[in-house]
Amino acid sequence: MKLILAPMQGLTDVYMRDLLTRIAGPDGYDWCVSEFMRVTDRLLPARTIYHLCPELLTGSRTAAGTPVHVQLLGSEPSVLAENAARVAELGAAGIDLNFGCPAKTVNFHRGGAILLEEPETVHAIVAAVRRAVPAEIPVSAKMRLGVNDRSRMLENAQGIEDAGASWLTVHGRTKMDGYRPPAYWDAIGEIRQAVRLNVIANGDIIGEAEAEACRQQSGCADLMLGRGAVTRPDLVCRLKGIELMLDWPRLLELQLEFLGQMRLASEHPVLPDGVSKWTEGGAVGRYKQWLGMLTLGYAEAVPLFDRVKRVKGLEEIRGILQAEIQNSQASGL
């Protein structure tokens, strides 16, 4: 069973990828996928590419050694192919194409899931990128079940296969479904039966029971973990049978470490071109976003979130975390 960390825009950035893959260790995630790079009508400069995927500077791997595949989003086959070739030259471990984003702004500009209404465009994009990228670098695609319905679901999947994709990841909802439960794992199974390439199932895999149900209903051996990976950072370990004691005190330490990385990123350049990824306000907001999601997996996160949700200073939040760690250590004596 392969487990992949999903690309979640505005969430699984370089810092979250680093944290989650280090928690999982070398036997956890088989690879992860970057947030999407929006491609319009021109070749992205290296500065922009490195900004969105700094792991390209370290062999396209996180600090834990997990490969990072770069995701591209757009609608022009030739321009996407040109950018895919550039990303490959910069050392990407793989190229993934986004046909799944349901965001209105993205879809308005003919990106993401809306392209599933144009199977011929989806095919053309995958084929153009596959031709432009060296054969040893995998080219994959991620799609939803459709836009308003599933009427073109199999046509899109078969077109992606015919275009030469290495594998296909399917989120078990349409664009109109958004993220409302449930995810339709049985529909992913219909796609798996209609194509020969490997299909990876994605959507609502938040625990061991859901992972098993998804595998049974979809028939897919491999899974992509999204929100479940963030709300329960040890989920990948539990699914792979890796012994890991990630209790709340240890997770508090990891939160403090995460904030420390974000603080450095807000104060110092993180890339050779001198671009810093975060402001202090952005770093605080990203941490609160993660802590809010942790409340779904850890009861202890609820009172902590109540304490910090109105705090604006990064150092003040770090102080609260340090006090929490000291209290947990004292109570364990």
Beta strands, then each sheet from edge to edge (+ up, - down):
strand 1: 3-5
strand 2: 31-33
strand 3: 37-38
strand 4: 68-73
strand 5: 95-99
strand 6: 139-143
strand 7: 167-171
strand 8: 198-202
strand 9: 222-225
sheet 1: 3+ 4+ 2+ 1+ 9+ 8+ 7+ 6+ 5+
end
